[in-house]
Amino acid sequence: MWQEFETILYREEGPVGIITLNRPDDGNMFTAKMCHEIRDCLEASRNETRTRVVVLTGAGDRFFCIGGRKEKGEETWLYPGAVPTLEMYAAIERIQKPVIAAVNGFAVGGGHVLHVVCDLTIAKESAVFRQVGPMMGSFDAGYGTWFLEDLVGKKKAKEIWMLNEKLSAKQALDLGLINKVVPDAELMEATMAMANTIASRGPYALAAIKGAFGARHGGALGMSRLTHDLMLPPYYSSEEAQELASAFEERRAPDPSKFGR
């Protein structure tokens, strides 16, 4: 059973799981609790086979997400070991299912990084994209810079981070920052159409493709995930692997004729 969440909503429509950032009166800003809940929701999705694709969007029609802030009473964003946003971003990378950001309004600051980390982004025409870190005493020198550079190139990524200008959905599309723009009223219909198309593809192949794209960013961990999670299981069931394992167990020389078949 899925746990009840305080800052997000979760529902399933067929093979699609939909996570909605549910703080519309506060710009859907993520708090430490929201980061942890998104992480936990994605981890739960990672371990079930009902859904094939995850959609991430914001409640209301004005904000996707305008970044993060401390909750009342908290002295710092930090908790032992990491900033909570990092665990949220890592969970998006770690889940084997494609994650689609459906940008339903302003995607600003950490909310901008959030959509960048997702595998695909679809936005309504009136959506606005902006990175504001350096003008607000913040920055994201990691997911927010590396992933953005991959999408738009180094010079343009530096411009986005250093000038902090607003980008319309059309400008974002022209830059390669997002994948598709649709009329405002059609955002969720178009998002579900995209998600269901992807869900009809082979889940193992999609997981392998996502793992391959992520391996470079993940370093040794990314490469290990690609090989151990996706490449090695078929090998373990191959005649070659079974012959080698049997030969070792039986303390005999393996039969080379069973290799490479």
Short mmCIF file of the C-alpha atoms (twelve columns), coordinates in Angstrom:
data_MODEL
# 
_entry.id   MODEL 
# 
loop_
_atom_site.group_PDB 
_atom_site.id 
_atom_site.type_symbol 
_atom_site.label_atom_id 
_atom_site.label_alt_id 
_atom_site.label_comp_id 
_atom_site.label_asym_id 
_atom_site.label_seq_id 
_atom_site.Cartn_x 
_atom_site.Cartn_y 
_atom_site.Cartn_z 
_atom_site.pdbx_PDB_model_num 
ATOM 1   C CA . MET A 1   0.000  0.000   0.000   1 
ATOM 2   C CA . TRP A 2   1.090  3.561   -0.700  1 
ATOM 3   C CA . GLN A 3   1.641  5.783   2.286   1 
ATOM 4   C CA . GLU A 4   -0.268 9.035   2.693   1 
ATOM 5   C CA . PHE A 5   1.768  12.118  1.829   1 
ATOM 6   C CA . GLU A 6   1.506  15.608  3.300   1 
ATOM 7   C CA . THR A 7   3.072  17.733  0.560   1 
ATOM 8   C CA . ILE A 8   2.454  15.736  -2.615  1 
ATOM 9   C CA . LEU A 9   -0.392 13.818  -4.209  1 
ATOM 10  C CA . TYR A 10  0.024  10.481  -5.935  1 
ATOM 11  C CA . ARG A 11  -2.360 8.653   -8.229  1 
ATOM 12  C CA . GLU A 12  -2.160 6.061   -10.974 1 
ATOM 13  C CA . GLU A 13  -3.896 6.098   -14.329 1 
ATOM 14  C CA . GLY A 14  -3.240 2.753   -15.953 1 
ATOM 15  C CA . PRO A 15  0.519  2.357   -16.478 1 
ATOM 16  C CA . VAL A 16  1.262  5.962   -15.480 1 
ATOM 17  C CA . GLY A 17  2.050  7.151   -11.962 1 
ATOM 18  C CA . ILE A 18  1.396  10.875  -11.378 1 
ATOM 19  C CA . ILE A 19  3.140  12.836  -8.643  1 
ATOM 20  C CA . THR A 20  1.738  16.312  -7.992  1 
ATOM 21  C CA . LEU A 21  3.647  18.866  -5.929  1 
ATOM 22  C CA . ASN A 22  0.826  20.041  -3.693  1 
ATOM 23  C CA . ARG A 23  1.710  23.397  -2.167  1 
ATOM 24  C CA . PRO A 24  0.045  25.751  -4.726  1 
ATOM 25  C CA . ASP A 25  -0.423 28.594  -2.245  1 
ATOM 26  C CA . ASP A 26  3.339  28.702  -1.807  1 
ATOM 27  C CA . GLY A 27  4.395  28.283  -5.429  1 
ATOM 28  C CA . ASN A 28  4.678  24.499  -4.979  1 
ATOM 29  C CA . MET A 29  8.006  25.259  -3.334  1 
ATOM 30  C CA . PHE A 30  9.667  22.155  -1.998  1 
ATOM 31  C CA . THR A 31  10.501 21.849  1.662   1 
ATOM 32  C CA . ALA A 32  12.733 19.180  3.120   1 
ATOM 33  C CA . LYS A 33  9.616  17.092  3.760   1 
ATOM 34  C CA . MET A 34  8.479  17.406  0.138   1 
ATOM 35  C CA . CYS A 35  11.910 16.346  -1.126  1 
ATOM 36  C CA . HIS A 36  11.797 13.303  1.121   1 
ATOM 37  C CA . GLU A 37  8.244  12.449  0.061   1 
ATOM 38  C CA . ILE A 38  9.071  12.698  -3.651  1 
ATOM 39  C CA . ARG A 39  12.115 10.510  -3.045  1 
ATOM 40  C CA . ASP A 40  10.062 7.949   -1.114  1 
ATOM 41  C CA . CYS A 41  7.311  7.953   -3.735  1 
ATOM 42  C CA . LEU A 42  9.806  7.346   -6.535  1 
ATOM 43  C CA . GLU A 43  11.521 4.600   -4.562  1 
ATOM 44  C CA . ALA A 44  8.170  2.880   -4.047  1 
ATOM 45  C CA . SER A 45  7.448  3.181   -7.769  1 
ATOM 46  C CA . ARG A 46  10.864 1.765   -8.556  1 
ATOM 47  C CA . ASN A 47  9.924  -1.436  -6.764  1 
ATOM 48  C CA . GLU A 48  6.550  -2.097  -8.404  1 
ATOM 49  C CA . THR A 49  5.632  -3.173  -11.928 1 
ATOM 50  C CA . ARG A 50  2.129  -1.698  -12.214 1 
ATOM 51  C CA . THR A 51  3.429  1.537   -13.711 1 
ATOM 52  C CA . ARG A 52  5.833  2.088   -16.571 1 
ATOM 53  C CA . VAL A 53  6.163  5.893   -16.573 1 
ATOM 54  C CA . VAL A 54  6.091  8.608   -13.900 1 
ATOM 55  C CA . VAL A 55  4.718  12.115  -14.466 1 
ATOM 56  C CA . LEU A 56  5.783  14.975  -12.197 1 
ATOM 57  C CA . THR A 57  3.686  18.150  -12.161 1 
ATOM 58  C CA . GLY A 58  2.474  20.964  -9.895  1 
ATOM 59  C CA . ALA A 59  -0.908 21.636  -8.332  1 
ATOM 60  C CA . GLY A 60  -2.905 24.542  -9.709  1 
ATOM 61  C CA . ASP A 61  -2.430 26.365  -13.000 1 
ATOM 62  C CA . ARG A 62  0.234  28.914  -12.092 1 
ATOM 63  C CA . PHE A 63  3.249  27.141  -10.632 1 
ATOM 64  C CA . PHE A 64  5.169  24.004  -11.485 1 
ATOM 65  C CA . CYS A 65  7.686  24.737  -8.732  1 
ATOM 66  C CA . ILE A 66  9.549  27.918  -7.796  1 
ATOM 67  C CA . GLY A 67  12.318 26.315  -5.784  1 
ATOM 68  C CA . GLY A 68  12.758 25.354  -2.177  1 
ATOM 69  C CA . ARG A 69  12.930 26.853  1.241   1 
ATOM 70  C CA . LYS A 70  13.241 25.940  4.886   1 
ATOM 71  C CA . GLU A 71  10.141 25.081  6.840   1 
ATOM 72  C CA . LYS A 72  9.194  27.222  9.803   1 
ATOM 73  C CA . GLY A 73  11.345 26.448  12.787  1 
ATOM 74  C CA . GLU A 74  14.134 24.881  10.751  1 
ATOM 75  C CA . GLU A 75  17.548 26.466  11.119  1 
ATOM 76  C CA . THR A 76  19.040 24.918  8.001   1 
ATOM 77  C CA . TRP A 77  18.215 22.974  4.871   1 
ATOM 78  C CA . LEU A 78  20.864 20.470  5.810   1 
ATOM 79  C CA . TYR A 79  20.252 17.214  7.573   1 
ATOM 80  C CA . PRO A 80  22.898 14.588  8.368   1 
ATOM 81  C CA . GLY A 81  24.591 13.509  5.160   1 
ATOM 82  C CA . ALA A 82  23.065 15.603  2.376   1 
ATOM 83  C CA . VAL A 83  20.871 18.451  1.218   1 
ATOM 84  C CA . PRO A 84  17.368 16.963  0.717   1 
ATOM 85  C CA . THR A 85  17.077 18.179  -2.879  1 
ATOM 86  C CA . LEU A 86  19.995 15.939  -3.866  1 
ATOM 87  C CA . GLU A 87  18.157 12.831  -2.735  1 
ATOM 88  C CA . MET A 88  15.109 13.895  -4.747  1 
ATOM 89  C CA . TYR A 89  17.149 14.477  -7.903  1 
ATOM 90  C CA . ALA A 90  19.068 11.231  -7.380  1 
ATOM 91  C CA . ALA A 91  15.792 9.317   -7.040  1 
ATOM 92  C CA . ILE A 92  14.690 10.632  -10.451 1 
ATOM 93  C CA . GLU A 93  17.955 9.417   -11.932 1 
ATOM 94  C CA . ARG A 94  17.839 6.109   -10.058 1 
ATOM 95  C CA . ILE A 95  14.323 5.021   -10.977 1 
ATOM 96  C CA . GLN A 96  14.386 2.796   -14.058 1 
ATOM 97  C CA . LYS A 97  11.194 4.322   -15.426 1 
ATOM 98  C CA . PRO A 98  11.096 7.453   -17.603 1 
ATOM 99  C CA . VAL A 99  10.055 10.557  -15.638 1 
ATOM 100 C CA . ILE A 100 8.165  13.287  -17.511 1 
ATOM 101 C CA . ALA A 101 7.939  16.824  -16.123 1 
ATOM 102 C CA . ALA A 102 4.607  18.411  -17.035 1 
ATOM 103 C CA . VAL A 103 5.373  22.097  -16.477 1 
ATOM 104 C CA . ASN A 104 2.089  23.828  -15.712 1 
ATOM 105 C CA . GLY A 105 3.439  27.280  -14.859 1 
ATOM 106 C CA . PHE A 106 6.570  28.872  -13.434 1 
ATOM 107 C CA . ALA A 107 9.605  26.574  -13.221 1 
ATOM 108 C CA . VAL A 108 12.069 28.701  -11.286 1 
ATOM 109 C CA . GLY A 109 15.258 28.102  -9.305  1 
ATOM 110 C CA . GLY A 110 15.206 24.626  -7.830  1 
ATOM 111 C CA . GLY A 111 11.986 23.985  -9.724  1 
ATOM 112 C CA . HIS A 112 13.887 24.692  -12.918 1 
ATOM 113 C CA . VAL A 113 16.553 22.176  -11.922 1 
ATOM 114 C CA . LEU A 114 13.794 19.692  -11.097 1 
ATOM 115 C CA . HIS A 115 12.410 19.670  -14.634 1 
ATOM 116 C CA . VAL A 116 15.939 19.606  -16.113 1 
ATOM 117 C CA . VAL A 117 16.730 16.416  -14.191 1 
ATOM 118 C CA . CYS A 118 13.573 14.704  -15.489 1 
ATOM 119 C CA . ASP A 119 13.933 12.602  -18.628 1 
ATOM 120 C CA . LEU A 120 11.474 14.625  -20.707 1 
ATOM 121 C CA . THR A 121 9.693  17.947  -20.276 1 
ATOM 122 C CA . ILE A 122 6.378  19.014  -21.772 1 
ATOM 123 C CA . ALA A 123 5.105  22.511  -21.006 1 
ATOM 124 C CA . LYS A 124 2.028  24.621  -21.537 1 
ATOM 125 C CA . GLU A 125 2.403  27.729  -23.704 1 
ATOM 126 C CA . SER A 126 2.257  30.166  -20.799 1 
ATOM 127 C CA . ALA A 127 4.917  28.361  -18.749 1 
ATOM 128 C CA . VAL A 128 7.968  30.377  -17.697 1 
ATOM 129 C CA . PHE A 129 11.461 29.030  -17.107 1 
ATOM 130 C CA . ARG A 130 14.056 30.865  -15.050 1 
ATOM 131 C CA . GLN A 131 17.172 30.196  -13.024 1 
ATOM 132 C CA . VAL A 132 17.555 32.707  -10.206 1 
ATOM 133 C CA . GLY A 133 20.133 31.206  -7.846  1 
ATOM 134 C CA . PRO A 134 22.921 33.833  -7.970  1 
ATOM 135 C CA . MET A 135 20.480 36.723  -7.590  1 
ATOM 136 C CA . MET A 136 18.956 35.144  -4.487  1 
ATOM 137 C CA . GLY A 137 22.052 33.908  -2.676  1 
ATOM 138 C CA . SER A 138 21.877 30.340  -3.947  1 
ATOM 139 C CA . PHE A 139 23.284 28.015  -6.592  1 
ATOM 140 C CA . ASP A 140 23.204 24.402  -7.727  1 
ATOM 141 C CA . ALA A 141 26.690 23.455  -8.870  1 
ATOM 142 C CA . GLY A 142 25.948 19.871  -9.801  1 
ATOM 143 C CA . TYR A 143 22.662 18.631  -11.211 1 
ATOM 144 C CA . GLY A 144 21.697 22.192  -12.065 1 
ATOM 145 C CA . THR A 145 24.830 22.912  -14.099 1 
ATOM 146 C CA . TRP A 146 25.897 19.578  -15.603 1 
ATOM 147 C CA . PHE A 147 22.456 18.550  -16.769 1 
ATOM 148 C CA . LEU A 148 21.655 22.004  -18.104 1 
ATOM 149 C CA . GLU A 149 24.904 22.098  -20.079 1 
ATOM 150 C CA . ASP A 150 23.987 18.764  -21.667 1 
ATOM 151 C CA . LEU A 151 20.682 20.222  -22.834 1 
ATOM 152 C CA . VAL A 152 21.633 23.664  -24.131 1 
ATOM 153 C CA . GLY A 153 25.454 23.774  -24.326 1 
ATOM 154 C CA . LYS A 154 28.006 25.352  -22.024 1 
ATOM 155 C CA . LYS A 155 27.751 28.979  -23.162 1 
ATOM 156 C CA . LYS A 156 23.971 29.074  -23.017 1 
ATOM 157 C CA . ALA A 157 23.899 27.219  -19.683 1 
ATOM 158 C CA . LYS A 158 26.266 29.822  -18.217 1 
ATOM 159 C CA . GLU A 159 24.045 32.579  -19.596 1 
ATOM 160 C CA . ILE A 160 20.970 31.046  -17.952 1 
ATOM 161 C CA . TRP A 161 22.769 30.777  -14.624 1 
ATOM 162 C CA . MET A 162 24.557 34.155  -14.723 1 
ATOM 163 C CA . LEU A 163 21.967 36.497  -16.278 1 
ATOM 164 C CA . ASN A 164 18.875 34.914  -14.709 1 
ATOM 165 C CA . GLU A 165 16.559 35.911  -17.546 1 
ATOM 166 C CA . LYS A 166 13.039 34.582  -18.013 1 
ATOM 167 C CA . LEU A 167 12.453 32.153  -20.861 1 
ATOM 168 C CA . SER A 168 9.077  31.524  -22.447 1 
ATOM 169 C CA . ALA A 169 8.032  27.983  -23.272 1 
ATOM 170 C CA . LYS A 170 8.728  28.660  -26.955 1 
ATOM 171 C CA . GLN A 171 12.217 29.969  -26.184 1 
ATOM 172 C CA . ALA A 172 12.877 26.931  -23.995 1 
ATOM 173 C CA . LEU A 173 11.743 24.645  -26.815 1 
ATOM 174 C CA . ASP A 174 13.954 26.414  -29.358 1 
ATOM 175 C CA . LEU A 175 16.943 26.007  -27.019 1 
ATOM 176 C CA . GLY A 176 16.367 22.289  -26.574 1 
ATOM 177 C CA . LEU A 177 15.621 22.865  -22.894 1 
ATOM 178 C CA . ILE A 178 12.249 21.131  -23.181 1 
ATOM 179 C CA . ASN A 179 10.677 18.620  -25.561 1 
ATOM 180 C CA . LYS A 180 7.215  19.915  -26.375 1 
ATOM 181 C CA . VAL A 181 4.885  22.912  -25.934 1 
ATOM 182 C CA . VAL A 182 1.102  22.573  -25.998 1 
ATOM 183 C CA . PRO A 183 -1.868 24.917  -25.444 1 
ATOM 184 C CA . ASP A 184 -2.493 25.532  -21.758 1 
ATOM 185 C CA . ALA A 185 -5.760 23.621  -21.627 1 
ATOM 186 C CA . GLU A 186 -4.215 20.550  -23.277 1 
ATOM 187 C CA . LEU A 187 -1.204 20.031  -20.993 1 
ATOM 188 C CA . MET A 188 -2.342 16.982  -19.037 1 
ATOM 189 C CA . GLU A 189 -4.075 15.387  -22.019 1 
ATOM 190 C CA . ALA A 190 -0.888 15.742  -24.079 1 
ATOM 191 C CA . THR A 191 1.249  14.588  -21.156 1 
ATOM 192 C CA . MET A 192 -0.810 11.433  -20.684 1 
ATOM 193 C CA . ALA A 193 -0.685 10.729  -24.415 1 
ATOM 194 C CA . MET A 194 3.111  10.994  -24.310 1 
ATOM 195 C CA . ALA A 195 3.318  8.869   -21.165 1 
ATOM 196 C CA . ASN A 196 1.063  6.143   -22.554 1 
ATOM 197 C CA . THR A 197 3.050  6.021   -25.795 1 
ATOM 198 C CA . ILE A 198 6.224  5.486   -23.797 1 
ATOM 199 C CA . ALA A 199 4.465  2.937   -21.574 1 
ATOM 200 C CA . SER A 200 3.738  0.839   -24.673 1 
ATOM 201 C CA . ARG A 201 7.477  0.440   -25.309 1 
ATOM 202 C CA . GLY A 202 9.585  -2.333  -23.810 1 
ATOM 203 C CA . PRO A 203 10.236 -1.508  -20.136 1 
ATOM 204 C CA . TYR A 204 13.533 -3.393  -20.068 1 
ATOM 205 C CA . ALA A 205 14.777 -1.527  -23.137 1 
ATOM 206 C CA . LEU A 206 13.657 1.814   -21.676 1 
ATOM 207 C CA . ALA A 207 15.443 1.050   -18.411 1 
ATOM 208 C CA . ALA A 208 18.610 0.175   -20.326 1 
ATOM 209 C CA . ILE A 209 18.419 3.380   -22.364 1 
ATOM 210 C CA . LYS A 210 17.866 5.517   -19.269 1 
ATOM 211 C CA . GLY A 211 20.712 3.733   -17.479 1 
ATOM 212 C CA . ALA A 212 23.031 4.319   -20.425 1 
ATOM 213 C CA . PHE A 213 22.277 8.036   -20.514 1 
ATOM 214 C CA . GLY A 214 22.832 8.272   -16.763 1 
ATOM 215 C CA . ALA A 215 26.010 6.215   -16.578 1 
ATOM 216 C CA . ARG A 216 28.304 9.107   -17.509 1 
ATOM 217 C CA . HIS A 217 26.922 11.336  -14.766 1 
ATOM 218 C CA . GLY A 218 26.870 8.496   -12.265 1 
ATOM 219 C CA . GLY A 219 30.539 7.604   -12.602 1 
ATOM 220 C CA . ALA A 220 31.373 4.205   -11.144 1 
ATOM 221 C CA . LEU A 221 27.909 3.943   -9.583  1 
ATOM 222 C CA . GLY A 222 26.201 4.736   -12.872 1 
ATOM 223 C CA . MET A 223 28.246 2.197   -14.786 1 
ATOM 224 C CA . SER A 224 27.709 -0.413  -12.079 1 
ATOM 225 C CA . ARG A 225 23.958 0.136   -12.229 1 
ATOM 226 C CA . LEU A 226 23.978 -0.179  -15.995 1 
ATOM 227 C CA . THR A 227 25.891 -3.449  -15.940 1 
ATOM 228 C CA . HIS A 228 24.607 -5.068  -12.755 1 
ATOM 229 C CA . ASP A 229 20.965 -4.025  -12.975 1 
ATOM 230 C CA . LEU A 230 20.469 -4.304  -16.712 1 
ATOM 231 C CA . MET A 231 23.239 -6.153  -18.507 1 
ATOM 232 C CA . LEU A 232 24.185 -8.929  -16.113 1 
ATOM 233 C CA . PRO A 233 20.778 -10.544 -15.441 1 
ATOM 234 C CA . PRO A 234 20.422 -11.872 -19.032 1 
ATOM 235 C CA . TYR A 235 24.011 -13.082 -18.857 1 
ATOM 236 C CA . TYR A 236 23.350 -15.014 -15.653 1 
ATOM 237 C CA . SER A 237 20.646 -17.016 -17.428 1 
ATOM 238 C CA . SER A 238 22.807 -17.694 -20.511 1 
ATOM 239 C CA . GLU A 239 24.190 -21.146 -21.283 1 
ATOM 240 C CA . GLU A 240 27.708 -19.780 -20.931 1 
ATOM 241 C CA . ALA A 241 27.197 -18.512 -17.400 1 
ATOM 242 C CA . GLN A 242 25.362 -21.648 -16.335 1 
ATOM 243 C CA . GLU A 243 28.119 -23.886 -17.732 1 
ATOM 244 C CA . LEU A 244 30.830 -21.908 -15.953 1 
ATOM 245 C CA . ALA A 245 28.912 -21.998 -12.676 1 
ATOM 246 C CA . SER A 246 28.265 -25.749 -12.982 1 
ATOM 247 C CA . ALA A 247 31.868 -26.470 -13.866 1 
ATOM 248 C CA . PHE A 248 33.116 -24.511 -10.875 1 
ATOM 249 C CA . GLU A 249 30.662 -26.250 -8.565  1 
ATOM 250 C CA . GLU A 250 31.538 -29.686 -9.958  1 
ATOM 251 C CA . ARG A 251 35.283 -28.933 -9.949  1 
ATOM 252 C CA . ARG A 252 35.716 -29.727 -13.620 1 
ATOM 253 C CA . ALA A 253 36.895 -27.885 -16.710 1 
ATOM 254 C CA . PRO A 254 34.099 -25.956 -18.466 1 
ATOM 255 C CA . ASP A 255 32.928 -26.993 -21.922 1 
ATOM 256 C CA . PRO A 256 33.998 -24.192 -24.334 1 
ATOM 257 C CA . SER A 257 31.450 -25.320 -26.903 1 
ATOM 258 C CA . LYS A 258 28.777 -23.749 -24.734 1 
ATOM 259 C CA . PHE A 259 30.406 -20.323 -24.828 1 
ATOM 260 C CA . GLY A 260 29.173 -17.525 -27.066 1 
ATOM 261 C CA . ARG A 261 25.877 -19.155 -27.973 1 
# 
